[in-house]
Amino acid sequence: MKPGRLFRTHELDFEATRILWTAPAGGADFGEVRAALAQIREGDYESWHRAWADTAARVSAPRTAAGARGRISQGQALLRANRYWAAAEFFLPPADPRKLSAYQAAAAAFAEAVELLEIDFEEGTVDFEGAPLRTWRFPSRGPATAGRGTLLVCGGFDALLEELYYVIGHQATLRGWDVVMFEGPGQSDVLRYHGAPFTPDWHLVARAALEHWGRRLGGGPVIGVGLSLGGHLMLRAGGLAPGLLDGLVAWNYFPGLTDTFKDMMPAFLHPAIDRGALPRPLHAGAQAYIRSRRYFNWQIEHSKWVFAARDVNQLLSVAARFDEGAWVERIQAPTLILVSEREHFYNPARAERLASRLNCPHRLVTFTEAEGGQYHCANGAHWLPLDTILAWADGIVGA
C-alpha cells in the first residue's frame, strides 16, 4: 500500500477518503472511520456495506449506559451517521433492497440532525415534468459579510443531496453566502422514488429551483456550483440559458459523456463509441470487458440506472446527448473550472480544451498532489477547493 492510502483498491480508497472529506463539517470522526475500515476486506464491496451499516447504527443509537446525550451531542452523531449510511448504500446494486433501506436511514438521520442542532434551513419542493424535486435553502450565518449572494449547488453522478451540506453548504453560509441546494432527475429521491433519469436540459432544472425561491434569494449574484458530473450540468445550464446565472463553477470539470466513456474503454472501441453503437460482436466483447473489472462494472450498472439505459448501446445513445456542443461558446457568465492532476474518470487535458473554447471571463485551476488535491473534486482536501471557490465568488461580488 502506498503511503497515505487507506486501501490498495482504488474505489475503496477514494470512497473512504470521501467520508473523511466531510469531517470538518461534522460528517465523520477519524476514530469511527478507522474502526470501520478495519472491518473491510480489500476489494470486497459486501464487507464495505456491513462495516458502514454497523457503524452508522452504532453511532446513531443513544448511549443509554452512559446517560442520555443532549440535543447537540445526538445531532452531531446523526450528522455522522448520515455519511456512514450513505457509504453503506454506495456499492450496493440498484436492485438490492438494502440500498433503498440504507438511503432512507441516511436521509432520516440528516433530517433529525438538522432539527436537533437547530440548523437554519428551509425545505422546498419543485414540480419538474411530473416529478417532485427537493431543494433546500441555507441562509448565510456570517454577520460581517451577510447577503453576499447565493450559491446554487447541485451534485453529480452519485452524490446524495445531503452531501452538499458538508462539502460546501456548512462553510459557505459561515462566510456570508446563502446556499440553495437541489436535486435533479437522476439523483437522490427523484431517481429512487420516481425513476426519473438525468436530463441534458439542466438549465430547466436550475431555473425551476431558482423560481421556487424567487424573492427569498435576496440580493447579490447567483453563482451555480456543480460537483463532478454536476459541473458539466451546471456549465450546460449557463450555456443553454445565458443570463440565468451570474457565475459558474465546475467542481470538477466533467467532459461530455461520450468522451468519458472513450477515456475508460480500450482504444480499438473508440470509433464505434463515436458512432454511438457497438456492433454485436464488439458489444458482447465490451460487456465481457466491463464485467471483468469490478469497479468499471459498478460504474456502468450505476450509469444504466441513472440514465435509464437497458444496455451499453443504449447508454452510448443517451450519453451522446450530454455533449460539449455549441452551448460552450454561448456561456456568458464568469466561469471557474477546477480539475485535479490525477483525475481518474477522464484525461484532465480535456479541461484545457474546453477552457480554450470559452468566450467568457474564465479561470482554470489544477489541484496537485503536493497540496493534497490530486483526486477527483479534490476529494479529501476540504479547505483547498472551498477557499478557491469562495475567494473567486467574492471577486464576482466585488466586480
NORNOR-V376696 format. One record per residue. N is the residue number from 1. RES is the residue in one small letter. PHI is phi in whole degrees, 0 to 359 (999 if undefined). NEAR is the number of other ideal C-beta (glycine too) atoms within 8 Angstrom. Layout:
N;RES;PHI;NEAR / N;RES;PHI;NEAR
//
This chain:
1;m;999;5 / 2;k;290;4 / 3;p;305;4 / 4;g;89;3 / 5;r;264;8 / 6;l;268;7 / 7;f;218;13 / 8;r;288;7 / 9;t;292;9 / 10;h;305;8 / 11;e;293;9 / 12;l;291;13 / 13;d;298;12 / 14;f;296;12 / 15;e;287;12 / 16;a;294;12 / 17;t;297;12 / 18;r;297;10 / 19;i;293;13 / 20;l;296;11 / 21;w;306;14 / 22;t;269;15 / 23;a;303;11 / 24;p;299;7 / 25;a;258;12 / 26;g;90;10 / 27;g;271;12 / 28;a;199;13 / 29;d;235;7 / 30;f;301;8 / 31;g;297;6 / 32;e;294;12 / 33;v;295;12 / 34;r;300;8 / 35;a;295;9 / 36;a;292;13 / 37;l;298;11 / 38;a;293;6 / 39;q;266;9 / 40;i;256;12 / 41;r;278;5 / 42;e;305;8 / 43;g;76;8 / 44;d;251;8 / 45;y;289;9 / 46;e;292;6 / 47;s;292;10 / 48;w;300;15 / 49;h;300;14 / 50;r;297;10 / 51;a;298;12 / 52;w;283;13 / 53;a;295;13 / 54;d;296;10 / 55;t;295;12 / 56;a;299;16 / 57;a;296;9 / 58;r;293;7 / 59;v;293;11 / 60;s;276;9 / 61;a;282;6 / 62;p;300;6 / 63;r;271;7 / 64;t;298;6 / 65;a;294;4 / 66;a;259;5 / 67;g;92;6 / 68;a;294;5 / 69;r;281;9 / 70;g;286;6 / 71;r;300;7 / 72;i;294;8 / 73;s;299;8 / 74;q;294;11 / 75;g;297;14 / 76;q;296;11 / 77;a;297;11 / 78;l;288;14 / 79;l;300;15 / 80;r;290;14 / 81;a;300;16 / 82;n;303;15 / 83;r;290;15 / 84;y;288;17 / 85;w;295;16 / 86;a;298;14 / 87;a;295;11 / 88;a;299;15 / 89;e;285;12 / 90;f;303;9 / 91;f;271;8 / 92;l;291;12 / 93;p;296;6 / 94;p;305;8 / 95;a;277;5 / 96;d;288;7 / 97;p;299;6 / 98;r;292;11 / 99;k;295;12 / 100;l;292;8 / 101;s;299;8 / 102;a;294;16 / 103;y;299;13 / 104;q;297;8 / 105;a;295;11 / 106;a;297;17 / 107;a;296;12 / 108;a;295;8 / 109;a;297;15 / 110;f;294;13 / 111;a;300;8 / 112;e;290;10 / 113;a;298;15 / 114;v;293;10 / 115;e;288;8 / 116;l;295;11 / 117;l;275;11 / 118;e;55;5 / 119;i;288;7 / 120;d;285;6 / 121;f;200;9 / 122;e;238;7 / 123;e;256;7 / 124;g;220;10 / 125;t;229;8 / 126;v;245;13 / 127;d;277;8 / 128;f;230;14 / 129;e;52;5 / 130;g;88;4 / 131;a;246;10 / 132;p;280;10 / 133;l;256;16 / 134;r;279;14 / 135;t;218;15 / 136;w;238;13 / 137;r;241;13 / 138;f;250;13 / 139;p;288;9 / 140;s;298;12 / 141;r;238;8 / 142;g;262;11 / 143;p;300;5 / 144;a;288;5 / 145;t;230;9 / 146;a;302;9 / 147;g;81;10 / 148;r;291;12 / 149;g;152;15 / 150;t;233;13 / 151;l;261;13 / 152;l;260;14 / 153;v;241;15 / 154;c;225;20 / 155;g;269;15 / 156;g;228;14 / 157;f;300;8 / 158;d;223;7 / 159;a;285;12 / 160;l;263;11 / 161;l;304;14 / 162;e;298;11 / 163;e;301;12 / 164;l;296;14 / 165;y;298;13 / 166;y;288;14 / 167;v;277;12 / 168;i;214;13 / 169;g;300;14 / 170;h;301;10 / 171;q;282;11 / 172;a;296;12 / 173;t;292;15 / 174;l;295;8 / 175;r;259;11 / 176;g;94;11 / 177;w;258;14 / 178;d;286;14 / 179;v;234;13 / 180;v;251;16 / 181;m;251;14 / 182;f;213;16 / 183;e;256;13 / 184;g;241;14 / 185;p;307;14 / 186;g;90;11 / 187;q;229;15 / 188;s;43;10 / 189;d;300;12 / 190;v;298;17 / 191;l;285;14 / 192;r;286;8 / 193;y;257;6 / 194;h;235;9 / 195;g;65;6 / 196;a;278;10 / 197;p;277;11 / 198;f;305;12 / 199;t;238;10 / 200;p;286;7 / 201;d;273;7 / 202;w;292;14 / 203;h;298;12 / 204;l;289;9 / 205;v;292;17 / 206;a;298;17 / 207;r;296;11 / 208;a;298;12 / 209;a;295;14 / 210;l;295;13 / 211;e;294;8 / 212;h;298;9 / 213;w;275;12 / 214;g;48;7 / 215;r;292;5 / 216;r;295;7 / 217;l;287;10 / 218;g;71;8 / 219;g;266;4 / 220;g;86;9 / 221;p;287;10 / 222;v;249;12 / 223;i;246;15 / 224;g;277;16 / 225;v;236;14 / 226;g;239;18 / 227;l;264;15 / 228;s;57;15 / 229;l;304;10 / 230;g;300;15 / 231;g;296;18 / 232;h;299;15 / 233;l;295;15 / 234;m;290;18 / 235;l;295;14 / 236;r;302;13 / 237;a;301;17 / 238;g;292;17 / 239;g;277;12 / 240;l;277;10 / 241;a;223;10 / 242;p;304;9 / 243;g;96;4 / 244;l;292;11 / 245;l;234;13 / 246;d;269;9 / 247;g;194;14 / 248;l;224;15 / 249;v;231;16 / 250;a;260;15 / 251;w;238;13 / 252;n;275;15 / 253;y;306;12 / 254;f;222;13 / 255;p;285;13 / 256;g;304;10 / 257;l;290;11 / 258;t;299;14 / 259;d;295;11 / 260;t;297;13 / 261;f;299;11 / 262;k;298;11 / 263;d;290;11 / 264;m;254;9 / 265;m;247;11 / 266;p;302;5 / 267;a;299;5 / 268;f;293;4 / 269;l;271;12 / 270;h;300;9 / 271;p;301;6 / 272;a;292;10 / 273;i;296;13 / 274;d;298;8 / 275;r;282;6 / 276;g;88;8 / 277;a;198;8 / 278;l;264;12 / 279;p;303;7 / 280;r;309;6 / 281;p;298;6 / 282;l;292;10 / 283;h;298;12 / 284;a;296;8 / 285;g;295;8 / 286;a;295;12 / 287;q;298;10 / 288;a;295;8 / 289;y;300;10 / 290;i;296;11 / 291;r;296;7 / 292;s;282;6 / 293;r;239;8 / 294;r;307;7 / 295;y;290;9 / 296;f;299;9 / 297;n;298;11 / 298;w;299;11 / 299;q;299;9 / 300;i;291;11 / 301;e;297;10 / 302;h;295;11 / 303;s;298;11 / 304;k;300;12 / 305;w;291;9 / 306;v;282;13 / 307;f;251;12 / 308;a;55;8 / 309;a;247;11 / 310;r;282;4 / 311;d;209;9 / 312;v;297;12 / 313;n;295;9 / 314;q;293;9 / 315;l;297;13 / 316;l;295;14 / 317;s;297;10 / 318;v;294;13 / 319;a;302;13 / 320;a;299;10 / 321;r;283;6 / 322;f;259;12 / 323;d;259;8 / 324;e;248;8 / 325;g;273;5 / 326;a;296;5 / 327;w;299;9 / 328;v;300;12 / 329;e;291;9 / 330;r;272;10 / 331;i;296;15 / 332;q;252;8 / 333;a;288;11 / 334;p;307;11 / 335;t;228;16 / 336;l;247;14 / 337;i;245;14 / 338;l;252;17 / 339;v;213;13 / 340;s;247;15 / 341;e;290;10 / 342;r;248;7 / 343;e;306;12 / 344;h;253;7 / 345;f;269;8 / 346;y;198;11 / 347;n;286;6 / 348;p;296;10 / 349;a;297;6 / 350;r;299;12 / 351;a;297;14 / 352;e;294;8 / 353;r;294;8 / 354;l;295;13 / 355;a;301;10 / 356;s;292;6 / 357;r;270;9 / 358;l;289;11 / 359;n;258;7 / 360;c;261;9 / 361;p;300;5 / 362;h;208;10 / 363;r;221;8 / 364;l;248;9 / 365;v;240;9 / 366;t;253;9 / 367;f;274;14 / 368;t;244;8 / 369;e;294;8 / 370;a;298;4 / 371;e;255;8 / 372;g;83;9 / 373;g;247;12 / 374;q;283;10 / 375;y;270;13 / 376;h;313;11 / 377;c;63;11 / 378;a;56;15 / 379;n;310;10 / 380;g;97;10 / 381;a;262;12 / 382;h;292;11 / 383;w;276;7 / 384;l;302;12 / 385;p;291;13 / 386;l;300;12 / 387;d;298;8 / 388;t;295;11 / 389;i;295;14 / 390;l;288;12 / 391;a;294;8 / 392;w;295;11 / 393;a;296;16 / 394;d;299;9 / 395;g;294;8 / 396;i;295;13 / 397;v;297;10 / 398;g;279;5 / 399;a;292;5
//
